[in-house]
Amino acid sequence: MSNKKVFIVDSLNEEGLQKALELESNCIISNEVKLSSSIPEGIEIINAEIYRVDGTWEIYNYIQNIVNRLCLRTPKQFISSGINLQPAMCKLIYWTNYRLGALKVAFNKIEDTKSNVNNFQFINANKSKEVLKYFKNYLSNNWQWLKSKHKSLKVLESNAKIGVLINNEFELKLYQDTIKLIGNCIVFYNGNIDLKEYDFKSEKIQFVNLSNLKRVVYQPFSNPFNKNSEELFVTNIILKDWIEIANELEHYKYISKTGIKKLLINVGENLALRNLMPQVFESNIMVYNSMNGLKSAEGHDADVNFDKWFVWDQDMFNLLNKQCHIPAEKLIISGHLSEDQIADHKFQNSIQIDLESIENKKVISIFSVRGHRKEKVDAFKVLYDFLESHKDFFLIVKPHPLEKMSDYIFPNSSLKNVYFIPEELKNSKSALFDQLTLSDLTIVFGSTVALESNWMGVPCITYEYKEKSFIYNLESADTQHIKDENQLLLRLVNTEKKITKSNPLKPKVCEVISSHLLTI
C-alpha cells in the first residue's frame, strides 16, 4: 500500500498548491478548487464536499466538547442579561467553520498509510494573538457599555395571543397570508420595511419595530491566560458578538412582556440565538418554527430549542425524527409556504427574457451555487459544450442570491442560446416561478429549487458527486440524482418538452400553519 502525504485545505488556490508542492504532498483534500493552473501529474485531488453532511456532525461534536469544557470552568463569563449563552454557543461557532468537518471525514476515509503534511486542525489559532484579541474585545465591549444609553420601547397594549417574528422583508412576503388568517396578532420585525406595500387591512394586526430597542451589557472578565488557543478562539467569537447578543435578548424580553402565548419564527434551526428563547420566555410562550431551505440532517439541525417545527412532508418528518432525533410530537407536517405562492402564481415574464428566443426550444434552467464546487465547474462545462451543438436547446442561468462575481466561473462563450437572470432578480420568488414556468428541465446542486421545480411540474436533476444526495425525498420526487458527466450528458439528450399537469387540490399551507397557532 502506498504512503499518502496528504495536504488538507478548505479552498485550494495557487498559494495552497505551492505549499503542497513544497511539502512534497501527493494527495490534496479540499472542499473546492480555485486554480487557474492545472494540477501537476502525480497529485491526487480528493473532493471533501461529498462528505459535507457527515462532516457537520464531526465538527459540531468537536465544538460541543470545547464549549462544555469552557462553560464548566468559567460559567459566569457567558452570562448576558441574566441569560446563560451556552445553548447558543455551539451554533455560533459552527457557522464560522462548518465546512472543515468534511475535510476530516475525507482524510479518515483514506485506507492507505497516510500522514497529514500541513498539520491540519479545525481551529488553528495562535494563543498570543487570541489573548490580544480577547483584551481588545473586553475593552471595546465594556467601553461601549460605559458610554451607551439604553433605548427602551413602550410595551404594546394588545389582547393578541399570537406573535410572528420576521427576520426580513422576504419573510414578510412569505408570511403575509398566514398573518391575515391569524388576524389578531403582533408582528415583530427589524429594520426598515415599508408596511404600506402590504395589504394588512385588519386593525387587529399590530406591528412592532424591534430595532428601536437597544441594550449593551457589561462583559465579565475571565483570565485569558488560563485558556488554550482553541478555547480562546471560541471565547473571542462569542465576545465579538457580545453587543449583538445583548440586543437580541432585549428583543426577546420585550416579546415576552406583550402577553402573547404563541410565537411563529422562521429558520430557527439555523439561528443560534433562537436557542435562548426558552430561558427568556420561561414556558409562557410556545415557539413554532417554520423554514425555507432544504434539510439533510446536518449536525446543527439536531440542536434546536423551540416547541414545534413545521416540516414539509412525511419524508422530512422521518429524516429529522430518525437522524436528528427530533421527537415526533415536536414535528408538524404542513407543507412549504412556497407551495401557496406557486398555486397563486400567474406568469408575468418578470425575468425579462425575449420569449421569441425560446420558442420551439427545450428550455433548461440551471441554478448556480456559491464558491467553486467541482460539480458546478463540471456541469457548466458539459452544458456549454452541449449547447454548442444543440441549437434546439436554450439555457437560463440563475446565480445564487449570495453568489459573488468572483464565484462566476461560467465558460467563456458567445452562445446565443444562454440567458442570465438579471442581478436584481436573484432573490425574487416571482422571477423564480416565471423561470420554472418556462423550463422543461432544471439542474440544481442539492437545493430547495428541486422541490419547487417538482411542485411546478418540472423534472429536475440534482448534480452531486456525493453517494447520497442532499435532497432528502428523491424516492417520492421527480428529481434524479446524477453523479458523473456522462450521465448528465445522456439526461440532457433525452430532455423532452414538459407536459403541464394540474396539481391535486389540498389545503393551503398558510391555513395549516394558522390553524395550529389559533388552536388554544
C-alpha positions as CSV (number, residue, x, y, z in Angstrom):
1,M,0.0,0.0,0.0
2,S,1.3,3.5,-0.9
3,N,2.1,6.2,1.6
4,K,-0.1,9.2,1.1
5,K,1.3,12.6,2.1
6,V,-1.9,14.5,2.4
7,F,-2.2,18.3,2.3
8,I,-5.6,19.5,3.7
9,V,-7.1,22.8,2.8
10,D,-10.7,24.2,2.7
11,S,-10.2,26.1,-0.6
12,L,-7.3,25.2,-2.9
13,N,-5.8,28.2,-4.6
14,E,-2.4,28.9,-6.2
15,E,-0.7,29.6,-2.8
16,G,-2.1,26.4,-1.3
17,L,-0.9,24.4,-4.3
18,Q,2.6,25.8,-3.9
19,K,2.7,24.9,-0.2
20,A,1.5,21.4,-1.0
21,L,4.3,21.0,-3.6
22,E,6.9,22.4,-1.1
23,L,5.7,19.8,1.4
24,E,6.1,17.0,-1.2
25,S,2.4,16.1,-1.0
26,N,1.0,13.5,-3.4
27,C,-2.6,14.0,-2.2
28,I,-4.7,17.1,-1.6
29,I,-8.1,17.2,0.2
30,S,-10.2,20.3,-0.3
31,N,-13.8,21.4,-0.5
32,E,-13.3,23.5,-3.6
33,V,-10.6,24.3,-6.2
34,K,-9.8,27.8,-7.2
35,L,-6.9,27.3,-9.6
36,S,-6.0,29.0,-12.9
37,S,-3.2,26.4,-13.4
38,S,-3.6,22.7,-13.8
39,I,-2.8,20.1,-11.1
40,P,0.7,18.6,-11.6
41,E,0.8,15.0,-12.6
42,G,1.1,12.5,-9.7
43,I,-1.1,14.5,-7.3
44,E,-4.5,13.1,-6.3
45,I,-7.3,15.5,-5.6
46,I,-10.0,14.4,-3.2
47,N,-13.2,16.4,-3.2
48,A,-14.2,16.6,0.5
49,E,-17.5,18.3,-0.2
50,I,-19.1,14.9,-0.9
51,Y,-18.8,14.3,2.9
52,R,-20.5,17.5,3.9
53,V,-23.3,16.0,6.0
54,D,-21.1,13.6,7.9
55,G,-18.6,16.5,8.3
56,T,-21.1,18.7,10.0
57,W,-21.6,16.1,12.8
58,E,-17.8,15.7,13.1
59,I,-17.2,19.4,13.7
60,Y,-20.4,20.0,15.8
61,N,-19.3,17.3,18.3
62,Y,-15.8,18.8,18.4
63,I,-17.1,22.3,19.1
64,Q,-19.5,20.9,21.7
65,N,-16.6,19.5,23.7
66,I,-14.8,22.8,23.8
67,V,-18.0,24.7,24.7
68,N,-18.8,22.3,27.5
69,R,-15.3,22.5,28.9
70,L,-15.3,26.3,28.8
71,C,-18.7,26.7,30.4
72,L,-17.9,24.2,33.1
73,R,-14.7,26.0,34.1
74,T,-15.8,29.7,33.6
75,P,-19.7,29.6,33.8
76,K,-20.1,33.3,34.7
77,Q,-18.2,34.5,31.7
78,F,-21.0,33.5,29.3
79,I,-24.0,35.2,31.1
80,S,-25.6,38.1,29.4
81,S,-28.6,39.9,30.9
82,G,-29.1,37.0,33.3
83,I,-29.3,34.5,30.4
84,N,-26.9,31.6,30.0
85,L,-25.5,31.7,26.5
86,Q,-24.3,28.1,26.4
87,P,-27.3,26.7,24.4
88,A,-26.4,29.1,21.5
89,M,-22.7,28.9,21.6
90,C,-22.1,25.7,19.6
91,K,-24.1,27.0,16.6
92,L,-22.4,30.4,16.8
93,I,-19.0,28.8,16.4
94,Y,-20.2,26.2,13.9
95,W,-21.2,28.7,11.3
96,T,-17.6,30.1,11.3
97,N,-16.0,26.8,10.1
98,Y,-18.7,24.2,9.5
99,R,-17.1,23.1,6.1
100,L,-13.9,21.9,7.8
101,G,-15.6,18.8,9.2
102,A,-15.8,17.3,5.7
103,L,-12.0,17.6,5.3
104,K,-11.5,15.5,8.4
105,V,-14.0,12.8,7.3
106,A,-12.3,12.7,3.8
107,F,-8.9,12.2,5.5
108,N,-10.3,9.4,7.7
109,K,-11.7,7.6,4.6
110,I,-8.3,7.1,3.1
111,E,-7.4,3.5,3.7
112,D,-3.7,3.7,2.7
113,T,-1.0,4.6,5.1
114,K,-1.2,8.3,5.4
115,S,0.2,11.4,7.0
116,N,-1.1,15.0,7.2
117,V,1.9,17.1,6.0
118,N,0.5,20.5,6.9
119,N,-0.9,19.5,10.4
120,F,-4.5,20.5,9.6
121,Q,-6.6,21.4,12.6
122,F,-10.2,22.6,12.9
123,I,-9.0,25.6,14.9
124,N,-5.5,26.7,14.0
125,A,-5.2,29.6,16.4
126,N,-2.2,31.4,17.8
127,K,-2.5,31.8,21.6
128,S,-0.7,35.1,21.8
129,K,-2.9,36.7,19.0
130,E,-6.0,35.3,20.6
131,V,-5.0,36.8,24.0
132,L,-4.6,40.2,22.4
133,K,-7.9,39.7,20.7
134,Y,-9.6,38.9,24.0
135,F,-8.4,42.1,25.6
136,K,-9.4,44.1,22.5
137,N,-12.9,42.6,22.7
138,Y,-13.1,43.1,26.5
139,L,-12.1,46.8,26.3
140,S,-14.3,47.5,23.3
141,N,-17.4,45.9,24.7
142,N,-17.1,47.5,28.1
143,W,-16.3,50.9,26.7
144,Q,-19.5,50.7,24.7
145,W,-21.3,49.6,27.9
146,L,-19.9,52.6,29.8
147,K,-21.0,55.2,27.2
148,S,-24.2,53.5,26.0
149,K,-27.7,54.7,26.7
150,H,-30.4,52.1,27.0
151,K,-33.1,52.5,24.3
152,S,-36.5,51.2,25.6
153,L,-39.8,50.8,23.9
154,K,-43.2,51.1,25.5
155,V,-44.8,47.7,25.7
156,L,-47.7,47.4,23.2
157,E,-51.1,47.3,24.7
158,S,-52.8,44.4,23.0
159,N,-55.0,41.4,23.7
160,A,-53.3,39.4,21.0
161,K,-52.2,35.9,22.0
162,I,-50.1,35.2,18.8
163,G,-46.9,36.8,17.6
164,V,-44.9,36.5,14.4
165,L,-41.2,37.3,14.3
166,I,-40.0,38.5,10.9
167,N,-36.3,38.5,10.1
168,N,-36.5,40.4,6.8
169,E,-38.9,41.6,4.1
170,F,-38.6,38.4,2.2
171,E,-40.2,36.6,5.2
172,L,-42.9,39.1,5.5
173,K,-43.9,38.3,1.9
174,L,-43.8,34.6,2.7
175,Y,-45.9,35.0,5.8
176,Q,-48.4,37.7,4.8
177,D,-51.3,35.3,4.0
178,T,-50.6,33.4,7.3
179,I,-50.7,36.7,9.2
180,K,-54.0,37.7,7.6
181,L,-55.6,34.3,8.5
182,I,-54.4,34.7,12.1
183,G,-55.9,38.2,12.3
184,N,-55.4,39.3,15.9
185,C,-51.6,39.2,16.2
186,I,-48.5,41.2,16.7
187,V,-45.8,41.2,14.0
188,F,-42.3,41.8,15.3
189,Y,-39.7,42.9,12.8
190,N,-36.3,44.6,12.5
191,G,-35.2,47.5,10.4
192,N,-36.9,49.3,7.5
193,I,-39.9,47.5,6.0
194,D,-42.4,49.6,4.1
195,L,-45.6,48.2,5.5
196,K,-47.7,50.3,3.2
197,E,-46.8,47.9,0.4
198,Y,-48.7,45.1,2.1
199,D,-52.5,44.7,2.2
200,F,-52.9,44.3,6.0
201,K,-56.4,45.8,6.4
202,S,-57.3,44.4,9.9
203,E,-56.8,46.8,12.7
204,K,-56.1,43.8,14.9
205,I,-52.8,43.2,13.2
206,Q,-50.2,45.3,15.0
207,F,-46.6,45.9,14.1
208,V,-43.6,46.5,16.4
209,N,-40.2,47.5,15.0
210,L,-37.7,45.9,17.4
211,S,-34.7,47.9,16.0
212,N,-35.9,50.7,18.3
213,L,-34.7,48.6,21.3
214,K,-31.1,48.7,22.3
215,R,-29.2,47.4,25.3
216,V,-25.5,47.0,26.0
217,V,-24.4,44.9,29.0
218,Y,-21.2,44.5,30.9
219,Q,-18.8,41.8,29.7
220,P,-17.4,39.9,32.7
221,F,-13.6,39.3,32.8
222,S,-12.1,35.9,32.7
223,N,-8.3,35.4,32.7
224,P,-7.4,34.5,29.1
225,F,-4.0,33.1,30.1
226,N,-5.8,30.1,31.7
227,K,-7.3,29.0,28.4
228,N,-5.7,27.2,25.5
229,S,-5.7,28.6,21.9
230,E,-8.8,26.6,20.9
231,E,-10.8,27.9,24.0
232,L,-9.7,31.4,23.4
233,F,-10.7,31.2,19.7
234,V,-14.2,30.1,20.8
235,T,-14.4,32.7,23.5
236,N,-13.5,35.5,21.1
237,I,-16.2,34.6,18.6
238,I,-18.8,34.9,21.4
239,L,-17.3,38.2,22.6
240,K,-17.1,39.6,19.1
241,D,-20.9,39.3,19.0
242,W,-21.5,40.3,22.7
243,I,-23.4,43.5,21.9
244,E,-25.5,41.9,19.2
245,I,-26.4,39.1,21.6
246,A,-27.5,41.6,24.3
247,N,-29.7,43.4,21.8
248,E,-31.3,40.2,20.6
249,L,-32.0,39.2,24.2
250,E,-33.6,42.6,24.7
251,H,-36.0,41.8,21.8
252,Y,-37.0,38.5,23.3
253,K,-37.6,40.2,26.7
254,Y,-39.9,42.7,25.0
255,I,-41.8,40.0,23.2
256,S,-42.3,38.2,26.5
257,K,-43.9,41.3,28.1
258,T,-46.6,41.6,25.4
259,G,-48.6,38.8,26.8
260,I,-48.6,36.6,23.7
261,K,-48.8,32.8,24.2
262,K,-47.5,31.6,20.8
263,L,-44.8,32.9,18.6
264,L,-44.1,31.9,15.0
265,I,-40.5,32.2,13.9
266,N,-38.6,31.2,10.7
267,V,-35.3,29.3,10.2
268,G,-34.9,29.0,14.0
269,E,-32.8,25.8,13.3
270,N,-30.1,28.0,11.7
271,L,-30.2,31.0,14.0
272,A,-28.1,30.3,17.1
273,L,-29.7,32.9,19.4
274,R,-33.2,31.4,18.9
275,N,-31.9,28.6,21.3
276,L,-32.0,31.2,24.1
277,M,-35.8,31.9,23.7
278,P,-36.9,29.3,26.3
279,Q,-34.8,30.9,29.0
280,V,-36.4,34.3,28.4
281,F,-39.9,33.1,27.8
282,E,-39.9,30.8,30.9
283,S,-42.6,28.5,29.5
284,N,-45.0,31.4,29.0
285,I,-44.7,31.3,25.1
286,M,-44.8,28.3,22.8
287,V,-42.4,28.8,19.9
288,Y,-43.3,27.4,16.5
289,N,-40.6,27.2,13.8
290,S,-41.0,27.1,10.0
291,M,-38.2,27.1,7.4
292,N,-37.3,27.9,3.8
293,G,-34.2,25.8,3.0
294,L,-33.6,22.2,2.4
295,K,-32.8,19.9,5.3
296,S,-30.3,17.0,5.0
297,A,-30.0,16.0,8.7
298,E,-26.8,18.1,9.4
299,G,-25.3,18.4,12.9
300,H,-26.9,21.8,13.7
301,D,-30.4,20.5,12.8
302,A,-30.3,18.4,15.9
303,D,-29.5,21.3,18.3
304,V,-32.8,23.1,18.4
305,N,-34.8,24.6,21.3
306,F,-38.2,25.5,20.0
307,D,-41.5,23.7,20.9
308,K,-42.9,22.9,17.4
309,W,-41.4,22.5,14.0
310,F,-43.4,22.8,10.8
311,V,-42.0,20.4,8.2
312,W,-42.8,20.0,4.5
313,D,-43.8,16.3,4.2
314,Q,-43.5,12.8,5.7
315,D,-40.0,12.3,4.2
316,M,-38.7,15.3,6.1
317,F,-40.6,14.3,9.2
318,N,-38.8,10.9,9.1
319,L,-35.4,12.4,8.4
320,L,-35.5,14.8,11.3
321,N,-37.1,12.3,13.7
322,K,-34.8,9.4,12.9
323,Q,-31.4,11.0,12.1
324,C,-31.6,14.2,14.2
325,H,-33.6,12.6,17.0
326,I,-36.2,15.3,17.0
327,P,-39.2,14.0,18.9
328,A,-42.2,13.1,16.7
329,E,-44.5,15.2,18.9
330,K,-42.5,18.3,18.0
331,L,-42.9,17.9,14.3
332,I,-46.0,19.1,12.3
333,I,-46.4,18.2,8.6
334,S,-47.6,21.5,7.0
335,G,-46.1,21.8,3.5
336,H,-43.9,24.7,2.4
337,L,-45.3,28.2,2.1
338,S,-43.8,28.4,-1.4
339,E,-46.5,25.9,-2.5
340,D,-49.1,28.5,-1.8
341,Q,-47.2,31.1,-3.8
342,I,-46.9,28.6,-6.7
343,A,-50.6,27.8,-6.6
344,D,-51.4,31.5,-6.9
345,H,-48.7,32.4,-9.4
346,K,-49.5,34.0,-12.8
347,F,-46.8,34.2,-15.4
348,Q,-45.6,37.8,-16.0
349,N,-42.2,37.3,-17.6
350,S,-40.6,39.2,-14.7
351,I,-37.2,37.7,-15.8
352,Q,-37.4,39.9,-18.9
353,I,-36.5,37.2,-21.4
354,D,-37.2,37.5,-25.1
355,L,-40.0,34.9,-25.4
356,E,-39.4,34.5,-29.2
357,S,-35.8,33.4,-28.5
358,I,-37.1,30.3,-26.7
359,E,-40.0,29.5,-29.0
360,N,-40.0,25.8,-30.1
361,K,-36.9,25.2,-27.9
362,K,-36.3,22.9,-25.0
363,V,-35.5,25.1,-22.0
364,I,-33.1,24.0,-19.3
365,S,-32.6,26.1,-16.2
366,I,-29.6,25.8,-14.0
367,F,-29.5,27.2,-10.5
368,S,-25.9,28.0,-9.6
369,V,-24.3,27.9,-6.1
370,R,-21.7,29.9,-4.2
371,G,-18.0,29.1,-4.4
372,H,-16.1,26.9,-6.9
373,R,-17.6,23.5,-6.2
374,K,-16.3,20.8,-8.6
375,E,-19.9,19.8,-9.6
376,K,-20.6,23.4,-10.6
377,V,-17.5,23.8,-12.7
378,D,-18.0,20.4,-14.4
379,A,-21.8,20.9,-15.0
380,F,-21.3,24.3,-16.7
381,K,-18.6,22.9,-19.0
382,V,-20.8,20.0,-20.0
383,L,-23.8,22.3,-20.6
384,Y,-21.9,24.8,-22.7
385,D,-20.4,22.1,-24.9
386,F,-23.8,20.6,-25.3
387,L,-25.4,23.9,-26.3
388,E,-22.8,24.5,-28.9
389,S,-24.1,21.5,-30.9
390,H,-27.7,21.6,-29.9
391,K,-29.3,24.8,-31.0
392,D,-32.8,23.5,-30.3
393,F,-32.0,23.9,-26.6
394,F,-31.9,27.0,-24.5
395,L,-30.3,27.6,-21.1
396,I,-31.4,30.0,-18.4
397,V,-28.8,30.6,-15.7
398,K,-29.9,31.8,-12.3
399,P,-27.0,32.8,-10.0
400,H,-27.4,32.1,-6.3
401,P,-28.7,35.1,-4.3
402,L,-25.4,35.1,-2.3
403,E,-23.1,34.2,-5.2
404,K,-20.4,36.8,-5.7
405,M,-18.9,37.9,-9.0
406,S,-15.7,36.0,-8.0
407,D,-17.8,32.8,-7.9
408,Y,-18.8,33.2,-11.5
409,I,-16.8,30.5,-13.2
410,F,-19.0,30.1,-16.3
411,P,-17.2,29.1,-19.5
412,N,-16.3,32.0,-21.8
413,S,-18.7,31.8,-24.7
414,S,-20.7,33.9,-27.1
415,L,-23.6,31.4,-27.2
416,K,-26.9,33.0,-28.2
417,N,-28.9,30.3,-26.6
418,V,-27.9,31.2,-23.0
419,Y,-29.7,33.8,-20.8
420,F,-28.7,35.1,-17.4
421,I,-31.3,36.2,-14.8
422,P,-30.7,39.9,-14.1
423,E,-28.8,40.6,-10.9
424,E,-31.6,42.5,-9.2
425,L,-33.9,39.4,-9.6
426,K,-31.7,36.8,-8.0
427,N,-33.7,36.8,-4.8
428,S,-37.2,37.2,-6.3
429,K,-39.7,34.4,-5.9
430,S,-41.9,35.7,-8.7
431,A,-38.9,35.6,-11.0
432,L,-38.1,32.1,-9.9
433,F,-41.6,30.9,-10.6
434,D,-41.6,32.6,-14.0
435,Q,-38.4,30.9,-14.8
436,L,-39.7,27.5,-13.8
437,T,-42.9,28.1,-15.9
438,L,-40.7,28.3,-18.9
439,S,-38.4,25.4,-18.0
440,D,-38.6,21.8,-19.3
441,L,-35.8,20.6,-17.0
442,T,-33.9,22.1,-14.1
443,I,-30.4,21.4,-12.8
444,V,-29.6,22.1,-9.1
445,F,-26.7,21.2,-6.8
446,G,-28.8,19.9,-3.9
447,S,-31.1,22.9,-3.2
448,T,-34.8,23.7,-2.4
449,V,-35.3,24.6,-6.0
450,A,-35.5,20.8,-6.7
451,L,-38.8,20.7,-4.7
452,E,-40.1,23.9,-6.1
453,S,-39.5,22.5,-9.6
454,N,-41.5,19.4,-8.8
455,W,-44.3,21.4,-7.3
456,M,-44.5,23.3,-10.6
457,G,-44.4,20.0,-12.6
458,V,-40.8,20.4,-13.9
459,P,-38.5,17.4,-13.7
460,C,-35.1,18.1,-12.0
461,I,-31.5,16.9,-11.9
462,T,-29.5,17.3,-8.8
463,Y,-25.9,17.1,-9.8
464,E,-23.9,16.0,-6.8
465,Y,-20.8,13.7,-6.6
466,K,-21.7,12.5,-3.1
467,E,-23.0,9.0,-2.8
468,K,-26.2,10.2,-1.1
469,S,-27.9,13.3,-2.4
470,F,-28.5,16.4,-0.3
471,I,-32.2,16.1,-1.5
472,Y,-34.0,14.2,1.2
473,N,-37.0,12.9,-0.7
474,L,-35.6,11.5,-4.0
475,E,-37.7,8.4,-3.8
476,S,-41.0,10.3,-3.8
477,A,-39.9,13.2,-6.1
478,D,-39.4,13.8,-9.8
479,T,-35.7,14.5,-9.2
480,Q,-32.8,12.4,-10.5
481,H,-29.5,12.3,-8.6
482,I,-26.7,12.3,-11.2
483,K,-23.1,11.8,-10.2
484,D,-21.0,12.0,-13.4
485,E,-20.7,13.9,-16.6
486,N,-21.7,11.0,-18.9
487,Q,-24.9,10.5,-17.0
488,L,-25.6,14.3,-17.2
489,L,-25.0,14.4,-20.9
490,L,-27.3,11.4,-21.5
491,R,-30.1,13.1,-19.5
492,L,-29.7,16.3,-21.4
493,V,-30.0,14.5,-24.8
494,N,-33.2,12.8,-23.6
495,T,-34.9,16.0,-22.4
496,E,-38.5,16.4,-23.6
497,K,-40.9,19.3,-23.5
498,K,-42.7,19.1,-20.2
499,I,-46.3,18.1,-20.1
500,T,-48.4,20.6,-17.9
501,K,-50.3,18.7,-15.3
502,S,-52.9,20.0,-12.8
503,N,-51.9,19.6,-9.2
504,P,-54.3,17.8,-6.8
505,L,-56.3,20.1,-4.6
506,K,-55.1,20.2,-1.0
507,P,-55.3,22.6,2.0
508,K,-53.2,25.8,1.7
509,V,-50.1,25.7,3.8
510,C,-50.9,29.0,5.4
511,E,-54.2,27.6,6.5
512,V,-52.5,24.6,8.1
513,I,-50.0,26.8,10.0
514,S,-52.5,29.4,11.1
515,S,-54.9,26.6,12.4
516,H,-52.2,25.2,14.7
517,L,-51.4,28.7,16.0
518,L,-55.1,29.6,16.5
519,T,-55.8,26.3,18.4
520,I,-55.7,27.1,22.1
